[in-house]
Amino acid sequence: MSAYVLTIDGKAQKVADTFDVLNPADGSVLASCPQGTLALADAAVASARRALPRWSAVPDAERAAKLMEVAALIERHHAELSELVTREQGKTQSGPGANYEIGGCVAWTRVTAGLTIPEETIQNDEKGSIVVQRKPVGVVASITPWNWPVLIAIWHIVPAVRVGCTVVIKPSPFTPLSTLRLVQLMNEVLPPGVVNVVTGAAEVGTHLASHPGVDKVVFTGSIATGKKIMASASQTVKRVTLELGGNDAGIVLPGTDIGPLLEKLFWGCYINAGQTCASLKRLYVHESQYDEVVKRFAEFAAAVPVGNGLDPKSLIGPLSNRMQLDKVIDYVADARARGAKVVLGGERKEEPGYFYPLTVIAEATDEMRVVREEQFGPVIPIIRYRSVDEALQRANSLEVGLGGSVWGNDPKEAAQYARRLECGTAWVNQHGSLHPLAPFGGVKNSGVGVQFNVDGLKEYTTIQVVNVAH
């Protein structure tokens, strides 16, 4: 097993304790990870604060060039990082899995490096000038989840570094190894202290969120944890960007020819074994073609191979950890108890690892937990509706709004309905596709703020108005 280290102030940090990181494909110990502490979190914040004046003073073009070097370095280490993600998180090497994730890291870094925030001139005449400029917010604490560990780290770190901030990142204890390696690589290019990493349990994240040396917190994860982080951040009036849970709805319009859409519909639901905040988790189908869609969707899903992510034949891997597997088992059991019909999957084999079969639940109803709550697994409930207005009302009825989608023969008609969804991103005839130049964020309990494009860069800045009398 490789040795993994925390990187603080550009150097490997010695630690007293370690914890085991498990391979979700077989439950074996993958590696020992250094155990972060509150004291190490303090050291990381102190390092970031020392680096902040120097890094924020670096000319904008030089910061962009450094990030292009980071992108090239990630690209050179693509195979290493991709395999590490598969081994610690479970996603496959084939299909939209670990290679897809690392490729996304390269693309997002390069696109973000090319973004700038121009000064805005409000007034410039004989009376005076008023200019709005953006300044780096300061030290950023990044707290990342286990489902897309490297890509979400890039989404947090790169825009912060781009505008002149410095960063302390705390990865999930389920998937810390790829982030440790990513930060190690970044420190081959960036000055010491610009990007630091500390591991640890929830208490380390809470400590960073309330730390007086941290100016902003960016978090991706559950609504419950996001609320706790927001409360902790409020003690020192920190800025926050929160991308929280979704439970996205999809609506198939009456009369839709489902055949050409099945592949996109499948990946909208099951990418990364359903462990994606913006994946489709509730599918509403008109009663006139309900049975047909259920049958054809289940047949399509049944042909997709599930297995160890290192096997090139596998397109869906295991769930990332035992905690999530147990939740998914409970959701399916609750649906069965409430009268749902499991038409595919729903029974876990006795085998090593955290595998759960691709599962399609028919005759799902709104009171079932698998509909009301975000299941975050390879399970899709399909819900019958009578009118599109009714489907929209039910889709919008939950206190979440990350993404949503409408599927139909006429994209223009579908787009008109998609605009009525209460969510940050509304897709048509697809679900979950992201673009580095399209702002991404949620409404209602799905979060605060946005990521990507110039709007995402601005989240890491403060406004200063320079008002000069002539």
C-alpha positions in Angstrom: 0.0 0.0 0.0 1.2 3.5 -0.8 2.0 6.0 1.9 -0.4 9.0 2.0 0.4 12.3 3.7 -1.3 15.5 4.8 0.2 18.5 3.0 0.4 21.7 5.1 2.6 24.7 4.1 3.8 22.8 1.1 5.3 20.0 3.2 4.3 16.5 4.2 3.0 16.6 7.8 3.8 13.9 10.3 0.8 12.6 12.3 0.5 10.3 15.2 -2.5 8.2 14.2 -4.0 6.7 11.1 -7.3 5.2 10.1 -8.2 2.5 7.5 -9.7 3.3 4.2 -11.7 0.4 2.7 -12.2 -0.7 -0.8 -16.0 -0.8 -1.4 -15.7 -3.5 -4.0 -14.6 -6.1 -1.4 -14.5 -4.5 2.0 -10.7 -5.0 2.3 -8.3 -2.4 3.8 -7.0 -0.3 0.9 -4.6 1.9 2.8 -3.9 3.6 6.1 -4.7 7.3 6.0 -3.2 9.9 8.3 -5.6 11.0 11.0 -6.1 14.8 11.1 -6.7 16.7 14.4 -8.0 20.0 15.4 -4.4 21.1 16.0 -3.5 20.1 12.5 -6.5 22.0 11.2 -5.2 25.1 13.1 -1.8 24.6 11.5 -3.3 24.4 8.0 -5.4 27.5 8.5 -2.3 29.4 9.8 -0.4 28.2 6.7 -3.1 29.5 4.4 -3.2 32.8 6.2 0.5 33.3 5.8 0.3 32.5 2.1 -2.7 34.7 1.5 -1.0 38.1 1.1 1.7 36.7 -1.3 -0.7 34.7 -3.4 -3.4 37.4 -3.7 -0.7 39.9 -4.9 0.4 37.5 -7.7 -0.7 39.1 -11.1 -3.9 37.6 -12.4 -2.3 36.2 -15.5 0.4 34.4 -13.5 -2.3 32.7 -11.3 -4.1 31.6 -14.4 -0.8 30.2 -15.8 -0.2 28.3 -12.6 -3.6 26.6 -12.8 -2.9 25.6 -16.4 0.2 23.9 -15.0 -2.0 22.2 -12.4 -4.3 20.9 -15.2 -1.3 19.5 -17.1 -0.1 17.8 -14.0 -3.5 16.2 -13.3 -3.6 15.1 -16.9 -0.1 13.4 -16.7 -1.3 11.6 -13.5 -4.7 10.7 -15.0 -4.3 6.9 -14.8 -3.0 7.0 -11.2 -5.7 9.2 -9.9 -8.4 7.4 -11.8 -7.4 4.0 -10.4 -7.2 5.5 -6.9 -10.8 6.8 -7.2 -12.0 3.4 -8.3 -10.3 1.7 -5.4 -11.5 4.0 -2.7 -14.9 5.2 -4.0 -16.0 2.2 -6.2 -16.9 3.9 -9.5 -15.9 2.1 -12.6 -13.0 2.6 -15.0 -15.4 2.1 -17.9 -18.4 4.4 -18.8 -19.0 7.7 -17.0 -16.9 6.6 -14.0 -13.4 7.4 -12.6 -11.8 8.3 -16.0 -14.7 10.5 -16.7 -14.2 12.2 -13.3 -10.5 12.9 -13.8 -11.1 14.1 -17.3 -13.6 16.5 -15.8 -11.0 17.7 -13.4 -8.7 18.7 -16.2 -11.4 20.4 -18.2 -12.8 22.4 -15.2 -9.3 23.5 -14.2 -8.5 24.8 -17.7 -11.8 26.5 -18.2 -11.7 28.2 -14.8 -8.1 29.3 -15.4 -9.3 31.1 -18.4 -12.0 33.1 -16.6 -11.6 36.7 -15.4 -13.7 39.2 -13.4 -13.3 42.6 -15.0 -13.7 45.8 -13.0 -17.0 47.5 -13.5 -17.0 51.3 -14.1 -20.2 52.9 -12.7 -19.1 56.5 -13.3 -16.3 58.3 -15.0 -16.9 62.0 -15.7 -15.8 65.4 -14.6 -17.4 64.9 -11.2 -15.5 61.7 -10.4 -15.2 58.0 -10.9 -16.8 55.0 -9.3 -15.3 51.6 -9.9 -16.4 48.2 -8.6 -13.6 45.8 -8.0 -13.5 42.2 -6.7 -11.0 41.2 -4.0 -10.3 37.6 -2.8 -12.4 36.7 0.2 -9.4 35.3 2.0 -8.8 31.8 3.5 -11.4 29.2 2.2 -12.3 26.0 4.0 -13.5 23.3 1.6 -15.4 20.3 2.9 -16.0 17.6 0.3 -18.1 14.5 0.1 -17.3 10.9 -0.9 -19.2 10.5 -4.2 -17.0 12.5 -6.6 -14.0 13.2 -4.4 -11.5 14.6 -6.9 -13.9 16.5 -9.1 -15.7 18.3 -6.3 -12.3 19.1 -4.8 -11.4 20.8 -8.1 -14.8 22.6 -8.1 -13.9 24.0 -4.6 -10.2 24.7 -4.9 -9.6 26.0 -8.4 -12.0 29.0 -8.4 -10.7 30.0 -5.0 -7.1 29.8 -6.1 -7.9 31.5 -9.4 -9.1 34.8 -7.7 -6.2 34.8 -5.1 -7.6 32.9 -2.1 -5.8 30.2 -0.2 -7.5 26.9 0.8 -7.7 24.3 3.5 -9.6 21.2 2.3 -11.0 18.4 4.4 -12.1 15.4 2.4 -14.6 12.7 3.4 -13.0 10.0 5.6 -14.5 7.5 3.2 -12.5 8.8 0.3 -9.5 10.9 1.5 -6.7 9.3 -0.5 -7.3 10.8 -4.0 -7.7 14.3 -2.4 -4.4 13.8 -0.5 -2.7 12.9 -3.8 -4.3 15.7 -5.7 -3.1 18.3 -3.2 0.3 16.8 -3.2 0.4 17.3 -6.9 -0.9 20.8 -6.7 1.9 21.7 -4.3 4.5 20.8 -7.0 3.2 23.9 -8.9 1.7 26.3 -6.3 3.6 28.2 -3.6 3.6 26.6 -0.1 0.4 27.2 1.9 -1.9 28.1 -1.1 -3.6 24.7 -0.9 -3.4 22.6 2.3 -5.2 19.4 3.2 -6.3 18.0 6.6 -8.3 14.8 7.2 -10.6 14.0 10.1 -14.0 13.3 11.3 -17.0 15.7 11.4 -15.5 17.6 14.3 -12.6 18.8 12.1 -15.1 20.2 9.5 -17.1 21.9 12.3 -13.8 23.4 13.7 -12.9 24.8 10.2 -16.4 26.2 9.7 -16.2 28.2 13.0 -12.5 29.0 12.8 -11.8 32.7 13.2 -8.9 32.4 10.6 -11.3 31.1 7.9 -13.2 33.7 5.8 -15.4 31.4 3.7 -16.7 27.8 3.8 -17.6 25.9 0.7 -19.4 22.6 1.3 -21.0 19.8 -0.8 -23.0 17.2 1.0 -26.2 16.5 2.9 -28.8 19.1 3.9 -28.5 18.2 7.6 -24.7 18.6 7.6 -25.0 21.8 5.5 -27.3 23.4 8.1 -24.8 22.6 10.9 -22.0 24.1 8.9 -24.0 27.2 8.1 -24.7 27.6 11.9 -21.1 27.2 12.7 -20.1 29.7 10.0 -22.6 32.2 11.3 -20.6 32.6 14.6 -18.0 34.6 12.7 -20.3 35.8 9.9 -18.4 33.8 7.2 -19.5 33.6 3.7 -20.8 30.2 2.6 -21.4 28.3 -0.6 -23.5 25.2 0.1 -24.4 22.6 -2.6 -26.8 20.2 -0.7 -29.1 17.3 -1.4 -31.4 17.2 -4.4 -34.0 14.3 -4.9 -34.4 15.5 -8.4 -37.6 14.8 -10.3 -38.0 13.8 -13.9 -41.3 14.1 -15.9 -42.0 12.0 -19.0 -44.6 13.9 -21.0 -47.7 12.0 -22.4 -47.0 10.2 -25.7 -43.3 10.4 -25.5 -41.4 7.9 -27.7 -39.3 6.6 -24.9 -37.0 4.3 -27.0 -34.5 7.0 -28.2 -34.3 8.4 -24.6 -33.7 5.3 -22.6 -29.9 5.5 -22.5 -29.9 9.1 -21.4 -32.7 8.4 -18.9 -30.7 5.4 -17.5 -27.5 7.5 -16.9 -29.5 10.3 -15.5 -30.7 7.9 -12.8 -27.8 5.6 -12.3 -24.6 7.4 -12.9 -22.1 6.6 -10.1 -24.6 4.0 -8.9 -27.1 6.8 -8.2 -24.6 8.5 -5.8 -24.8 12.0 -7.3 -26.6 15.0 -5.9 -28.0 16.0 -9.3 -29.0 12.6 -10.5 -32.7 11.8 -11.3 -34.3 10.2 -8.2 -38.0 10.4 -8.9 -39.5 9.6 -12.3 -43.1 10.7 -13.1 -44.8 8.9 -16.1 -48.2 9.5 -17.5 -50.8 6.8 -16.8 -51.4 6.3 -20.6 -47.9 4.8 -21.0 -46.9 4.0 -17.5 -46.7 0.2 -18.0 -44.7 0.5 -21.2 -42.1 2.9 -19.8 -41.7 0.8 -16.6 -41.2 -2.4 -18.7 -38.8 -0.9 -21.3 -36.7 1.0 -18.7 -36.4 -2.1 -16.5 -35.3 -4.2 -19.5 -32.7 -1.6 -20.5 -31.3 -1.4 -16.9 -31.2 -5.2 -16.6 -28.7 -5.4 -19.4 -26.2 -3.0 -17.8 -23.3 -4.9 -16.0 -22.7 -4.2 -12.3 -19.4 -5.2 -10.7 -15.9 -4.3 -9.5 -15.0 -1.0 -11.0 -11.6 -2.3 -12.0 -13.2 -4.9 -14.3 -13.5 -3.1 -17.7 -16.8 -4.9 -18.4 -18.5 -3.2 -15.4 -20.4 0.0 -16.0 -21.8 0.4 -12.5 -19.8 -0.2 -9.3 -20.7 -0.7 -5.7 -22.0 1.8 -3.2 -19.2 3.7 -1.6 -19.7 2.6 2.0 -21.7 0.4 4.3 -23.6 3.3 5.7 -25.1 4.2 2.3 -25.8 0.5 1.5 -27.8 0.1 4.6 -29.8 3.3 3.8 -30.7 2.0 0.3 -31.7 -1.4 1.7 -34.1 0.4 4.2 -35.6 2.5 1.4 -36.5 -0.5 -0.7 -37.9 -2.4 2.3 -40.1 0.6 3.1 -41.4 0.8 -0.4 -42.2 -2.9 -0.4 -44.0 -2.6 2.9 -46.2 0.2 1.5 -47.3 -1.8 -1.6 -44.7 -0.9 -4.2 -43.8 -3.5 -6.9 -40.1 -4.1 -7.3 -39.8 -5.0 -11.0 -36.0 -5.2 -11.2 -33.4 -5.8 -8.5 -34.3 -5.2 -4.9 -32.5 -8.2 -3.4 -28.9 -8.0 -2.5 -26.7 -11.0 -3.1 -24.5 -12.3 -0.3 -21.1 -11.2 -1.6 -18.1 -9.1 -0.5 -18.3 -5.4 -0.9 -21.2 -2.9 -0.9 -23.0 -3.9 -4.1 -26.7 -3.4 -4.6 -28.5 -4.4 -7.8 -29.9 -1.8 -10.2 -33.5 -1.5 -8.9 -36.7 -0.2 -10.5 -39.7 0.3 -8.2 -43.1 0.5 -9.9 -46.4 1.7 -8.3 -44.4 4.1 -6.1 -46.4 6.7 -4.2 -45.5 10.0 -2.6 -45.6 8.9 1.0 -42.9 6.2 0.4 -39.5 7.2 1.8 -37.8 6.3 -1.5 -39.9 9.1 -3.1 -39.9 11.7 -0.2 -36.2 11.3 0.7 -33.0 11.3 -1.4 -32.1 7.6 -1.7 -28.6 8.2 -3.2 -28.3 4.7 -4.6 -29.0 2.6 -7.7 -32.8 2.7 -7.1 -35.4 4.6 -9.1 -39.1 4.9 -8.1 -41.5 5.4 -11.1 -44.6 7.3 -10.2 -47.9 7.4 -12.1 -49.6 10.7 -12.9 -52.7 11.9 -14.7 -51.9 15.4 -15.9 -48.7 17.4 -16.5 -49.9 20.1 -14.1 -50.3 17.4 -11.4 -46.9 16.0 -12.1 -45.3 19.5 -11.8 -47.1 20.1 -8.5 -45.8 16.8 -7.1 -42.3 17.3 -8.5 -42.2 20.8 -6.8 -43.8 19.6 -3.5 -40.5 18.8 -1.7 -38.3 21.4 0.1 -35.4 20.7 -2.3 -34.6 22.0 -5.7 -31.2 21.1 -7.1 -32.2 19.8 -10.6 -35.1 18.5 -12.5 -35.9 17.4 -16.0 -38.7 17.0 -18.6 -38.7 14.4 -21.3 -40.7 14.6 -24.5 -40.9 14.4 -28.3 -40.9 18.2 -28.8 -37.9 19.8 -26.9 -39.5 23.3 -27.1 -42.7 22.1 -25.5 -40.7 20.2 -22.9 -38.6 23.3 -22.2 -41.7 25.3 -21.4 -42.7 22.8 -18.7 -39.1 22.5 -17.5 -39.1 26.3 -16.7 -41.9 25.6 -14.2 -39.8 23.2 -12.2 -38.5 24.8 -8.9 -34.8 23.9 -9.2 -31.5 25.4 -10.0 -31.0 23.5 -13.3 -33.8 22.3 -15.5 -32.8 19.8 -18.2 -34.7 18.6 -21.3 -34.3 15.1 -22.6 -31.2 14.6 -20.4 -30.5 14.8 -16.7 -27.4 15.7 -14.7 -25.1 17.0 -17.5 -22.9 19.9 -16.2 -20.9 22.5 -18.1 -18.0 24.6 -16.6 -19.6 27.8 -18.0 -23.1 27.1 -16.8 -23.7 28.2 -13.2 -24.8 25.4 -10.9 -26.6 25.6 -7.6 -29.8 24.8 -5.8 -32.9 26.6 -4.5 -34.9 25.9 -1.3 -33.0 23.5 0.9 -30.7 22.4 -1.8 -28.1 25.1 -1.1 -26.8 28.7 -1.1 -24.8 30.2 -3.9 -23.6 28.8 -7.2 -20.5 27.2 -8.7 -18.9 27.5 -12.2 -18.4 30.3 -14.7 -17.8 33.9 -13.6 -20.7 33.6 -11.1 -18.8 30.9 -9.3 -15.6 32.9 -9.3 -17.5 35.8 -7.7 -18.5 33.5 -4.8 -14.8 33.7 -3.6 -14.6 37.5 -3.7 -15.8 40.5 -1.9 -16.9 43.7 -3.5 -15.0 47.0 -3.0 -16.3 50.2 -4.5 -13.6 52.8 -5.1 -15.4 56.2 -5.2 -13.1 59.1 -6.3 -14.1 62.8 -6.4 -12.4 64.7 -9.2 
